[in-house]
């Protein structure tokens, strides 16, 4: 029998938390590889990583509460869309999710204050505080970005810019805007994340409109959203090629980040297919996380400072992904079969 604590855990959508782990480590790795004189601080790496994870989970708890009406209206949820279903199925009261989100935000802000008091690192602390503000504001007033057609932009801002920049600054606060190793890797990932969020919202568009949640997809309509998705995917890889041609990316990083391209490019026609393909959000999510993982691998395998001692912790996200992706693949295959079987019975 599932306990209330397990339901609370599932409310946080843990399978999505790898994204922040990988991108945070991309930032730390870029700082570490660029400056051979800075020692790697394992304690700081873990501490800030936990705060980043907590902000990501906090966003999910708030979203579960504020999206309750839309999730209730969703008659075609998947393991990747339609919420966790914990609140919809009455396993916990919605207020529980709101209280957990508030508790996590308080814990993160308290830790950020302590972190600043110990390290004096104002820039890294600011990225943490901004992460809390935008994470809360994804669903909640006064920002409510997901309801204003700005959800994709706010997620891309936090996950693909603030998180890796915070990682970089936690290791090297002397460069407020990162360096030339970090940004050429991050830039192609921004449109990939943006259109991945569009695909997630495509799956929920009907229930979102019923609940008055006007996401970007709800505002543009499905057809135009699919066109924007295709343009975004092509733009991401054209940008990636341009950055390599002009010498901003190493050959190793360039080739590694191209490995997930077939998954992403295949999604361009997939999102146009009707009826909607149940597994679209899964493949868009896997394309995004694998692109991030290859970016991290590219940094670690490129020239410059080698890993040694405790800095080997920087490979942890890659180990985690190598274990979890096969498990998630089996999960979506099983869910797709169950979905197909259910539709045949209707």
N, C-alpha and C positions, 0 to 999 in steps of 0.2 A: 504493500500500500504506500502510495506517495505521501510524504509528510509535507506540512506547510512550508518548512524550510526548503525542501526541494522545489516546491512551486515558486517560492521567492527567487530561488536560483535561476529557474527557467525564465522568469519574467525579465531577467537581465540579458536574454538572448546571447549566451556566452559564445556561440559559434561565430559571431561577428567580431569578437574582441581581438582576434588575431590581426586585423587590419591596423589597429593603433599600435600594437606591439612591433610589427614589421616597420612601419613608417617612422616610429620613434627611434628604432635602432638604425635606420638609414641615416637619420640626422646625427646620431652619436658616432656612427662609423665614419661619416664624412669628416667630422671634426678630428677623430682619432687618426685617420689615415693622413690627414693634411698637416698635422703638427706633431712631429716626432719627439718634441721636448715635453709635451703634456702627459703626465701619468694617467693611466686609465683608473678611474675611481669606481670600483664595482658597487660599493654601497650606494653611491649617488645614482648610478645607472639603474639599479633595482628600485630605489626609492621613487625616482621620478617616473619610471615605467609603471609602477603601481598607481601613482596618481593619474597618469594618462589612461590606464585601464579603467580606473574608477570613474573618470569623466565620461568615458565611452559607455560604461554600464549605466551611469546616472542618466545619460541621454535616453537610453532604452526604457528605463523605469518611468521617466516623465512621459515619454512617447506612448507607452502602454496606457497610462492614465488618460492623457488628452486625446488619444485616438480610440478610446473605448467605443464610442458611438459608431465610428467608421468600421472598426473591426467587427462589431456586432452585425453590421449590414453586409459584411463580406461573406458571401456564400460559397466562395471558391478559394479558400486559403491554401497556402503551401507551406512547407517548412521554412521558406525564405520570405514569405509575404503574409499579410493579414494579421500580423501580431503573433504573440506567443500562444494565444488562445487560452491562457490561464485565467484571465479575467472574464473573457467571453463565456467560458464554460463554468463559471461560478466557483472556481477552486479557491479563489481569494477575492476579497472585496477590492474594488478599484482604489479606495483610499489607501490601501496597503502599498500599492505601487507608488503613489504620490509621496507617502511618508518616507519610503526607502530612498527615493530620489532626493528628497530634501536632506535626509541624513547623510547620504553620500556627498552631496555638495558641501555640507558643513564640515565633514571630515577632510575633504580635499582642500578646502580653503584654509582650514586649521593647519594642515600639513604644509601648505604653501607658505603660510606665515612662519612656521618653524623652519622650513627649508631656507627661507630668506634670512631669518635670524642667524642661522648657522653659516650659510655660505656667502651671504651678501650679494647673491646673484639676482639682481633686480630684473634683468631681461628674461631669464628662464622663468622666474616667478610670474612675470606679466603674461607669458604665453599660457601658463597654467590657469591663471585667473580668467583670461579671455576664453580659454577652452570651456570653463564652467559657464560663463555668460552665454556663449553661443550654443553650448550643449543644451542648456536649459531653454534657450530661446528658439531651438528648433521646433518645439511643440508648444511652448508656453508663452503667455503674454508677458511682456509687451512686444517681443520680436515676432513670435509665431511664424517663423520663416517658412515652415513647410506648408502653411495655409495661405501664404502670400505669393506662392510661385517661386520662392527663393530657397526652398529646401535643398535642392541639388547644389546650389552655389554655397550655402552655408556649410554643408557637409564637406564639400571639396576644400573650402577655406580652412576648416578646423583639421580635418583628417590629413589632407595632403600638403598643407602649408604650415599651420601652427604646430602640429604634432612633431614633424621632423625638424622644424626650426627650433622648437623647444628642446628636442634631443640634442641638436647641435650646440645650442647655447648652454645647456647644462654641462657640457664637456669643455666648451671654449667660449666664454662670454665676451672675449675680446673682439669678436667679429659679429656685430649686431645683426647683420643680414645674411649670415652664412658665408659660403665661399663658392668659387667656380666649380668645385667638385659636386656640390649639393644640388644647385638649381638646374643644371642640364638634365639631371636624373629625375628631378621632381616634376618639371614642366610637362612632359608627355603624360604623366600619371594624373594630372588634374582633369583634362577632358575625359580620360578613361573613367575616373571616379564619377564625374558629372553625369555621363550617359548611363553608367551603371545604376545610379540612383533614379534616372528616368525610367529604366526598365522595371525597377522595383515598383515605381509609382504607376507604370502602365498596368501591372498586374492588379493593382488596387483601385484603378481609376473609377469604376462604377460605384463602389461602396464609398469612396472618398467624396464623390459628387453628391451622393445621397445625404451624407453627413455634413455637407457644406464645406468640406476641406478642399479648397481650390489650389491644388498643386500645379506645378508648371504643366504637367501632362493634361490635367483637367482643363487648364486655360487654353492650351494649344490645340487640344484634340489629338486623338490617337494617330491619325495619318501624318500630320505635321510633326508630331513628336517622334515618329519613326524616322522621318526624313532628317530631323535634327540629330537623332542618334547616329545615323549613318555618316553624316557630315562630321560629327564629333570624333567618330572612330577613325575615319580617314585622316582627319586633321592631326590626331594624336601621333599617327605613324609617319606622316609627312614631317611633322615637327621633329620627331625622333631622328629621322634620316638627315634632316637639315642640321641638327645639332652635331651629328657625327661628321658629316661632310666638312663642316667648318671647324672641326677639331675640339669641340667641347666635350665629347664622349670618347672614352677608350674603345678600342675594337672589341675587347672582352665584354664590356658593359653593353655596347650596342647590340652585339649578337645575342647575348643572354636575354635582353629585354624584348628581343624579337621572337623568342620562343613561344610565348602565349598568343602571338598575332593571329594564327589560324583560328583560335577559339573566338577572338574578338571579331574578326572579319566575317566569320560564319554567322555571327549574331546579326549582322546587318540585314540579310534577307529574312532571318528567322523571326524578327519582331513584326514583320509585315504579314506573316502567315496567320490566317483565321480558319478555324477558331484558334485563339491564343494558345501558344505552346506552354504547357504547365511548367516545364523545366527552364524556361528562358531566364528567370531571375537567378537560378542556380548557376547557369553557364556564364552569365554576365558577372556574377560575384566571383566565380573561379578565375575568370579572365583578369579581373581587377587584382585579386590577391596574388595570383601568380606573377603578374607584372611587377607588383611591389617586391615580391620575393626575389625575382630576377634582378631588380634594381639593387637590392641589398647584396646579393651574390656578386654582382658586377663591381660594387665598391670594394668588397672584401677580397676579390680575386685580382683586381687591378694592381698596378704597381704602387709603390709607396711603402709606408710603414707596415711591416708584417704583424700578424697577431702573435701575442706572446702572453704567458701568464694568465691573469684573470680576464684579459681582453678577449679570450676565446668565448666568453659569454655572449659576444656579439653574433655568434652563429646560432644561438638558441632559437630565434624565431624560425629559421630555416629548418631546424630539426622538428619543431612543433608542426610546421606546415606539412613536412614530409610524412608525418604520422597521421595528421588529421584529414588531409585531402581525400585519401582512400575511404576513410570512414564516412565523410560527408557525401562522397560519390555514391556509396551504397545506400545512404539515407535517401537521397533524391531518387535513385532508381526504384527503391521500394515504394516511396511516396507516389511516384509517377504511375507505377503499376496499380496501386490502390485507387488512384484518381481515375485511371482508365476503366478499371473494373466498376467503380461507382457510376461513372457516366453510362456504361453499357446497361446498368440496371434501371436507369431512369427512363 
